[in-house]
């Protein structure tokens, strides 16, 4: 099977469904933190706004300009992140990175929907785009946590 055929198979129906219906798109009026992340390889960007209350994500919005794989990852993150702690978000990011790079386990619930991206392991040039939403959310959650306790 050719590499091109494999790449076409990578963009499964479920990945395209997720990419077409990203929850929490947009920006927040008064975020506790905003972080923009960019993949230097492909130029994909994700900007995350979030609000923390009582140590958990109370509101979240994202502006996603990424390939279908990055959009699918942002879709799962947007649907799962409310109510999460900064530590849960960082753990999901670390588990997603390990899943892609080391064939590690699927990220734990509520981020277990990221399993759909496991076939992207072979496409190292796509990993940064897939990680953007969780990279940005992890940093934003930590900034918001520090700002609320300062």
C-alpha positions as CSV (number, residue, x, y, z in Angstrom):
1,X,0.0,0.0,0.0
2,X,1.4,3.4,-1.0
3,X,2.1,6.2,1.5
4,X,-0.5,8.3,-0.3
5,X,-3.2,5.6,0.2
6,X,-2.2,5.3,3.9
7,X,-2.5,9.1,4.3
8,X,-6.0,9.1,2.7
9,X,-7.0,6.3,5.1
10,X,-5.7,8.4,8.0
11,X,-8.4,10.9,7.4
12,X,-11.2,8.6,8.5
13,X,-14.8,9.5,8.5
14,X,-14.7,10.0,12.3
15,X,-11.7,12.4,12.1
16,X,-13.5,14.4,9.4
17,X,-16.7,14.5,11.5
18,X,-14.8,15.8,14.5
19,X,-13.0,18.4,12.4
20,X,-16.3,19.6,10.9
21,X,-18.0,20.1,14.3
22,X,-15.5,21.7,16.8
23,X,-17.2,22.6,20.1
24,X,-16.5,25.9,21.8
25,X,-15.2,27.7,18.8
26,X,-14.6,31.5,19.2
27,X,-13.1,33.7,21.9
28,X,-14.1,34.6,25.4
29,X,-14.7,38.2,26.3
30,X,-12.9,38.1,29.7
31,X,-10.5,35.0,29.8
32,X,-8.4,34.3,32.8
33,X,-5.7,33.3,30.3
34,X,-5.1,33.3,26.6
35,X,-2.4,31.2,24.8
36,X,-1.7,30.9,21.1
37,X,0.4,28.0,19.9
38,X,1.7,27.5,16.3
39,X,3.2,24.5,14.6
40,X,6.3,25.7,12.8
41,X,6.3,22.8,10.4
42,X,2.8,23.3,8.9
43,X,1.7,26.7,10.2
44,X,-1.4,25.4,12.1
45,X,-2.4,27.6,15.0
46,X,-4.7,27.2,18.0
47,X,-5.6,30.1,20.3
48,X,-7.2,29.1,23.6
49,X,-9.1,31.3,26.1
50,X,-10.1,29.9,29.4
51,X,-11.5,30.8,32.8
52,X,-10.6,28.8,36.0
53,X,-12.9,28.7,39.0
54,X,-12.3,26.6,42.1
55,X,-9.3,25.0,40.4
56,X,-11.3,23.8,37.4
57,X,-11.9,25.0,33.8
58,X,-15.2,26.9,34.1
59,X,-15.3,28.4,30.5
60,X,-13.3,27.7,27.4
61,X,-13.1,28.9,23.8
62,X,-10.7,28.1,21.0
63,X,-9.8,29.6,17.6
64,X,-8.5,26.8,15.5
65,X,-6.7,27.2,12.2
66,X,-5.3,23.7,11.6
67,X,-5.3,20.7,9.4
68,X,-8.1,18.1,9.9
69,X,-6.1,16.2,12.4
70,X,-5.4,19.3,14.5
71,X,-9.1,20.2,14.2
72,X,-10.2,16.8,15.3
73,X,-7.9,17.0,18.4
74,X,-9.3,20.4,19.2
75,X,-12.8,19.0,18.8
76,X,-12.2,16.3,21.4
77,X,-10.5,18.8,23.7
78,X,-13.3,21.3,23.4
79,X,-15.9,18.7,24.2
80,X,-14.0,17.3,27.2
81,X,-12.2,20.2,29.0
82,X,-14.9,21.9,31.1
83,X,-14.5,20.9,34.7
84,X,-11.0,19.6,34.3
85,X,-8.1,20.6,36.5
86,X,-4.8,21.9,35.1
87,X,-3.2,18.6,36.2
88,X,-5.7,16.6,34.2
89,X,-5.1,18.7,31.1
90,X,-1.3,18.4,31.4
91,X,-1.7,14.6,31.9
92,X,-3.9,14.3,28.8
93,X,-1.3,16.3,26.8
94,X,1.6,14.1,28.0
95,X,-0.4,10.9,27.3
96,X,-1.4,12.1,23.8
97,X,2.3,12.9,23.1
98,X,3.3,9.4,24.3
99,X,0.5,7.8,22.3
100,X,1.7,9.4,19.2
101,X,5.4,9.1,19.7
102,X,5.8,5.9,21.7
103,X,2.6,3.9,21.1
104,X,1.6,4.7,24.7
105,X,-1.9,4.3,26.1
106,X,-4.8,6.4,25.1
107,X,-5.3,9.5,27.2
108,X,-7.6,9.0,30.2
109,X,-11.3,10.1,30.3
110,X,-12.6,12.6,29.5
111,X,-9.9,12.9,26.8
112,X,-10.1,9.3,25.7
113,X,-11.8,10.4,22.4
114,X,-8.3,11.3,21.2
115,X,-7.8,7.5,20.5
116,X,-9.2,8.3,17.0
117,X,-5.9,10.0,16.3
118,X,-3.8,6.9,17.0
119,X,-3.4,6.1,13.3
120,X,-1.4,9.4,13.0
121,X,1.5,7.8,14.8
122,X,3.3,7.1,11.6
123,X,3.0,10.7,10.4
124,X,5.5,12.6,12.7
125,X,5.0,15.8,10.7
126,X,1.4,15.9,11.9
127,X,2.1,15.4,15.6
128,X,2.7,19.1,16.4
129,X,-0.6,20.1,14.9
130,X,-2.4,17.3,16.8
131,X,-0.8,18.5,20.1
132,X,-1.6,22.2,19.7
133,X,-4.9,22.4,21.5
134,X,-3.7,20.5,24.6
135,X,-0.4,22.4,24.6
136,X,-2.2,25.7,24.6
137,X,-4.8,24.5,27.1
138,X,-2.2,23.2,29.5
139,X,-0.3,26.5,29.4
140,X,-3.4,28.6,29.7
141,X,-4.7,26.6,32.6
142,X,-1.5,27.0,34.5
143,X,-1.4,30.8,33.8
144,X,-5.0,31.1,35.0
145,X,-4.3,29.1,38.1
146,X,-1.3,31.3,38.9
147,X,-3.2,34.5,38.2
148,X,-6.1,33.5,40.5
149,X,-3.8,32.7,43.4
150,X,-1.6,35.8,42.9
